[in-house]
Structures are given as C-alpha cells and as structure tokens.
C-alpha cells in the first residue's frame, strides 16, 4: 500500500502573537509509508525550522502526533513544540484536512494552555 508516496505540502495555522487572527506555517514534506503508518519529515528549510509528523491510518482518518523545532533566529527562537492531530483523508488520497492540538505557554496569562488550529496536507508531486 503506497497510496501516499510523493512530496506533500503541510500548512497549519496557529494563533498570532500580534493580531487576533491565525498565521500559517508551511513545510514541504517527504513521506515514508509502512502499511498503515505514515511518517512525514520536512525537507530542509533555509531558516532551520523542522517538522516531523507521524500518522496512523484507519480507513479515511489519519491520527497521530507532530513535533516541531522553530527557526533558531525566528520569532520563536528555536522553541520546540509537539502535540496531536487528526485529519480526514480525501477520496483521492492526495489531500488531508483536520485539526492539531498542542500545549504552550500563554505569556499574557502566565500559564500553560492547550492551543488548537486547522491543519492540512496536500500532495504536490508523486516522487
């Protein structure tokens, strides 16, 4: 079962530190599939950020965990984040959309909280 081969583009939206809107974070990802498990790993970016996503496929649902290291010189200064997510897989097996969740520190409230947001993966090439 190699339904998910290729290069994928990952976009997730997180709460902005400066506005009341969400901001996108984007990665191109290579994927390795073993039976009903997928591992997406980001293709190196100039800014040094990194994303790893591990998903377990059940029918048309992908459930799993993600791990991110932000850009060392970016706004979040190399901070590491992780969380869980679930996506619905489109019939053509070339698009997934869903939600992510992850804990983070709220500097205004001075406490930890769980953040959530939208998340999508779409295949951009077959190799």
C-alpha positions in Angstrom: 0.0 0.0 0.0 1.9 3.1 -1.3 -1.1 5.4 -1.5 0.7 8.4 -0.1 4.1 8.4 -2.0 5.4 11.8 -3.1 6.1 15.2 -1.8 3.5 16.9 0.3 2.9 20.4 1.4 1.9 20.9 5.0 0.1 24.0 6.3 -1.1 24.6 9.8 -2.5 27.7 11.3 -1.5 28.9 14.8 -2.7 31.9 16.9 -0.8 35.1 16.1 1.1 36.8 18.9 0.3 40.2 17.3 -3.2 40.1 16.0 -6.5 38.3 16.6 -6.1 36.1 13.5 -4.2 32.9 12.8 -0.9 32.7 11.0 0.1 29.9 8.6 3.3 27.8 9.0 4.2 25.8 5.9 6.6 23.0 5.1 7.2 20.7 2.1 7.5 17.2 3.4 8.8 13.8 2.2 6.8 10.8 3.3 7.7 7.2 4.2 4.8 4.7 4.4 4.8 1.3 6.1 1.5 -0.4 5.9 -1.0 1.9 7.7 1.7 4.2 9.2 3.0 7.4 7.7 6.0 9.5 8.7 6.2 12.9 7.1 9.6 14.8 7.5 10.1 18.3 6.4 12.5 19.0 3.6 15.3 21.2 5.0 14.4 24.9 5.0 16.9 27.8 4.9 15.6 29.1 8.3 16.5 25.9 10.1 12.9 25.0 11.2 11.9 21.4 11.2 8.6 19.4 11.4 8.0 15.7 11.9 4.5 14.1 11.7 3.7 10.5 12.5 0.2 9.3 11.5 -1.7 6.1 11.8 -4.3 5.5 9.0 -7.7 3.9 9.8 -9.9 3.9 6.7 -10.2 7.6 5.8 -8.9 9.1 9.1 -5.2 9.9 10.0 -4.4 10.2 13.7 -1.1 10.9 15.2 1.5 13.2 16.7 3.7 16.1 15.4 7.0 17.6 16.6 8.4 20.9 15.5 11.5 22.9 16.1 11.1 26.5 15.1 13.7 28.6 13.2 16.6 29.3 15.5 16.7 33.0 14.6 12.9 33.4 14.1 10.2 34.8 16.3 10.1 31.7 18.5 13.9 31.3 18.7 14.2 27.6 18.1 11.4 26.6 20.5 10.3 23.0 20.4 6.6 22.2 20.2 4.7 18.9 20.0 1.1 17.8 20.0 -1.6 15.6 18.5 -3.7 15.8 15.4 -6.4 14.2 13.4 -7.1 14.6 9.7 -9.8 13.4 7.3 -8.3 11.8 4.1 -9.9 12.9 0.8 -11.1 10.1 -1.6 -8.2 10.6 -4.0 -5.7 10.1 -1.1 -3.9 13.3 -2.1 -5.3 15.7 0.5 -6.0 15.7 4.2 -7.5 18.3 6.5 -8.2 18.4 10.2 -7.1 19.9 13.5 -4.0 19.9 15.6 -3.7 20.5 19.4 -0.6 21.3 21.5 0.3 22.8 24.8 2.1 26.1 25.0 2.8 28.9 27.4 0.4 31.9 27.3 2.6 34.9 28.2 -0.3 37.2 28.8 -2.0 34.8 31.3 1.4 33.5 32.5 0.2 29.9 32.4 0.2 26.8 30.2 -2.8 26.2 27.9 -3.8 24.0 25.1 -3.8 25.6 21.7 -5.7 24.2 18.6 -5.8 25.0 15.0 -6.5 24.0 11.4 -4.1 21.7 9.6 -3.9 20.4 6.0 -1.6 18.2 4.0 -1.7 18.1 0.2 0.4 16.1 -2.3 2.3 18.4 -4.6 4.3 15.8 -6.6 4.3 12.0 -7.0 8.0 11.5 -6.4 
